[in-house]
Amino acid sequence: MLAPQQSAALLRALRYIDEHLSQPLRVTELAEVACVSRFHLVRLFRSGTGASPLRYVRRRRIERARQLLATTGQSMTCLAQHLGFFDQSHFVRSFRAETGCSPGQYLAGDAALALPLVVSSTGVRP
């Protein structure tokens, strides 16, 4: 459990991450926002989120990507740029590392789940 002052520092960093998710983020920059040293920020992140700052940023970007994939028709290249990845390849690799599937596979899986169940007159799914 974090002390109130530590929680406030971590919350400043987390809020900054969410507000600047599409921009390149560095640990030193996050530490300045949180008003702590880089090393202390890393400890705060590990205690408060269970991840390093950069791992947390990647996780948040992939969470946002999952939302955008489900609600927009943006191309992978546009999503990658919008979410602060270097390029589409970096986005796909990061998405796969975080979720276990590619964005296309994720989208296809979501689309299949959204389809209504069709039962023929024989009671067997086509």
N, C-alpha and C positions, 0 to 999 in steps of 0.2 A: 504494500500500500504506500502510495506517495504522500509526502507531506503537502500541505496546502500550497506552499510556495513552489514546490516542484510540480504539482499538478497544474498550477497557473502557467508555468513556463512551458510545460508540455502542451497545454491547450493553445497557447500562442503559436507554437510551431505547427500544430495540427490544423488550426484555422488558416494559417498562412499557406500550408500545403494545399488545402482545398481551394483557396482563392487563386492560387498560382499553378494549378496542376498542369496547365498546358505549356508552362515555361520550364526551361532547365532549372533544376534545383540542386544546390550544393549543401553539404552538411555545414560548412562554415556560415553560409547565408542563414540557414535555419537556426543555428546557434545564436547568431546576432539577433534574430527576431525574438528568440526565447530568452535572451539576455543571460546566457550561460556559455560555458566553454564548449568546444566541440566534443571533448571527451565526456563531459557531464551530460550533454545532450544525448549521446549514444547510450549512456547508462539509463537516462530517463526513458528513452524509447524502448529499450529492452525491458525495463520494469513495467512501463505503462501499456505497451502494445504487444510485447513479445517478439518484436522484430527490430532490425536496425532501421535507421531513418530512411535509407535508400530503398530497402526492401518494403517498408511501409508505403513509400511514394509509389513504387511499382504496383503494389497491391491496390492502392486507391485508383491508380490509372486504369488498371484492369477492371475494377468494379465499375468505374465510369464507362469504360468501353462496353461492358456487358449491358449496361442500361441503354447506351446509344445504339448498339447493334439491334436491340429489341424494339426500339422506337423510331429509328431514323433509317433512311435508305442510303446513308453515306458510304462511299467506297472505303476500302481498307486504307488506301493512301491518305484520304482526307481524315479518317479517324486517327491514323498514326500521327499526322501533323497536328491535329487538334489536341491530342493528348500528350504532346511533348516527346514523342519517340523520335529517334534519328531518322528512321524510314520505315516502310511497310514491313520489311524483313525483321527489323528489330521489334516492331510491334507484335508480329506473329510469333516470334520466338518467346517473347515475354509472356504473351497470352497463353501459349502452350505450357510454359514452365509453371504458370500460376494456376491454370485450370485443368491441365491434362489433355486439352484438345485445342485445335486451331480455331480461330474466330469463325471460319466457314462451317466447321463441324458443329460448333456451339450454336450458330444460327440455324443450321439445318435441324439440330436436335430440338431447339425451341419451336421451330416451325412445325415439326412433327407432333410435338406435344399440344400445339394449339389447334390441330386439325380435329374436327369432330369425329367421333367414333361412328363408322358406317357399318351397319349390319345388314347383310342381304336377307332375303326371305327364307333362306335355308338356315339362318342363324350363324353363318360362318363369315368372318371378316374377309373381304376381298383381298 
